[in-house]
Amino acid sequence: MLAEPLIQIVLAFIVGIVIGNYLPLSSFFALYSTIILLFFLALLLFLSCSARLSASPISEPKRFALQRKYISPTLLLFAFLLFGAAHLQNYRSISCFDISRFIPGEYSLVGTIIEEPEINKFKTKLILRAETVLSEKGKKKVTGKVWVSAKYSRDEIKKFHYGDKIKIRNANLSQPPSPANPGEFDFRNWLSGQKIYTIVTVKPSDLKKIGSGRSNSLLKYSYFLKAKIEKIIERSIVGEPEISIIKAMVLGQSELPDFIRKPFLKTGIFHVLVVSGLHVGFIVIFIALFTPFLSSRWKEGFAIAAIIFYCLITGAKPPVFRASLMVIIYLLGRLLNRESSSYLAIALAALILLLFNPEQLFAPGFQLSFIVTLGILLLAPVLIGKLPERIPLFLKGAIAVPIAAQLTAWPLVAFHFHYFSPLAIFTNILLIPLAGLDVGLSFLTIFFGSVFANIGAIFGASVYLLTAILFKLTKLFAQLPLAYQEIGGFSLRYLFSYYAIFILLFNFTEQIKRERAKVLCLSLLLLFNLFFWPKAATKMRAQDFAVTVLKVPDGNCLFLQFPDKKNGLIIGDEDNYRSVEKIIKPFLFSQSVGTIDYLFLDQSGDNHLGSLLQLSRHFKIRQIIDVPEASTSITYKNFSDKITLLSRKKYFLGYQKARENQVLIRSDLGYWLESLGSGVYRLTCGGKTFLIGMSLTEDSLSKLLSLKKDYSASTLILPALPRKKKTLNQLIKRTKATEILLTRSTRKETLHPHLISSPLEGEDEGEGEVKVIFVQNQGAIHLE
């Protein structure tokens, strides 16, 4: 497989895109010139060697054959590697006429809708191809795409469709927001992958249709047909949530409520609700079943036409477009009587997609599409051969394909989405055939419902019954104890190691038998990579540590990463659900954290207990350290009793109350953390000292400063600055701090300008002695 020149070229191109992701944006001009030089050099060497081989004596050609066999191909592959890097850089470059050049500003904007609007209950999304910007200075032509959102506009936006030219009054152009904390959804990066750098939020009254713009007639007609099909489904199938599920399974409707999405997600069959390669496979199977009287060439031609039609009807979204392209390339090869290889079809499809948009390489959907397809091609034949001969071939395929898909997909799912469904193989074997039957009957419902409404209603009743059974079974399996497991510590190292072992075991079985010594050495290297390399790296970087202050609404959260790879989390907040589910959990997962070594509570009240219990559902917590002044309320007593019970069940390995002036953590690597009382901690590591009191009040601060103890620290992490000038002066004098991080305060006027400076984003630092950073204004702060 790897010996194919096309596959080698595609792999070199992919490696180049990965390299280009880490190059500065201005380097692609030099890369393009290098590519051209290498390409012509390789071509010149190849032609030169070919000419000399034909004219040289018999004893000389080996040298030229060596050059033609190795040197020219190597230069050519290196040229494609550089081309991949330059192509990504060129794709990311922004035109000088792009609409984003007018950010920030308020203009009248004219453009054409290039996708059918997505309308839900609370918000509508339009993607606009910008054409003209109108301002007091006149009219300017522009390029680029704009993300337009309008709130509470369901009825008003229904009149806008793909291809309409619209005018937006008072369009306030802005950049997409960046995530406030690491691990949160990066909306700006997601849009930039689609070459969208500008967003506009408008009122429906500011939108006005002024005509028809430049559009694709075929795509416009497909959107019209899709709307008709939706009406047929609504007319033929009665009842929710079955109608929404069928729309998702057949047309790719993306807006689904959580009570539908979560059961499918937990059981590992969420891909049923996303129009993708599975649905393209269904179409090929349906055509093979319903056209047994046709020759293979007619079947292949009919399948290509049906796949193209289905791809257009569903909006040619990336998942279905990728799968359609792979299958069409393979079928075209067979139709043209050319030797058709599945691997070459996959390679060519990947090359075409990446030439159009190299950013797709970093999208989880792109990676899953190709990894799963390769896994099925590699593993399914092996698994079919291992199954008993008495099992019918079609049943062997129904068993082997889901197993192969899940064995290759789960590491990528765990790495990108931080979860794993142990039941996924079982649920895919049991429920995917049922879903396929449901989709097939849905197609018949649409076909007959468009001609004979009564016959369509009969088929619709059977679709409703099958969909209800599918949903009930999915919910039943989702409630099983091991149906869904979150994985926080699945890092890139584990991902590469798994696929290395996968390739070793399933693709090189014969080589393993012949070269056991090499296999043993490779296995030892993999084991070193998995278990011993992290410890070795820790010893080499013994002074490394990091402190991250997260932006949490109505609360505090600070993450400590110690040199020995242990970690600590300090929490004290009131917004329990949002803090854990939307901020803390995504951040910890992004850091490949599955276990919290030390969890510090910085409040004596009951408000933060909800966050603690939420965290215990997602992470293993080794040690809980409470404040000395723990609450005496009934709620807190119940909490203590529950913690004791969970400790016995080994959910927590320890629980203690921190005493004043107690050293809680001390390591041989040169860091220690001590409790100063009242939820105040002092961390010393690598020559830096942090005084952490994120829930410190004016009274507790005054009390703390009255004690005779060394509180010196280079960085203070506090909720807000003291209001009293005397207390602030004493704090600065006692700690000798050069930097203060404020976790809750957002108001610059609370500062004392003669003592400190306040560099907000976009402002210059003043002439004060201490730098002040507002976490609520600037987002998460990372210190090393």
Summary of the structure (lengths in Angstrom):
residues: 784
radius of gyration: 30.9
end to end distance: 45.9
largest distance: 98.5
contacts: 2490
relative contact order: 0.06
helix: 54%
strand: 18%
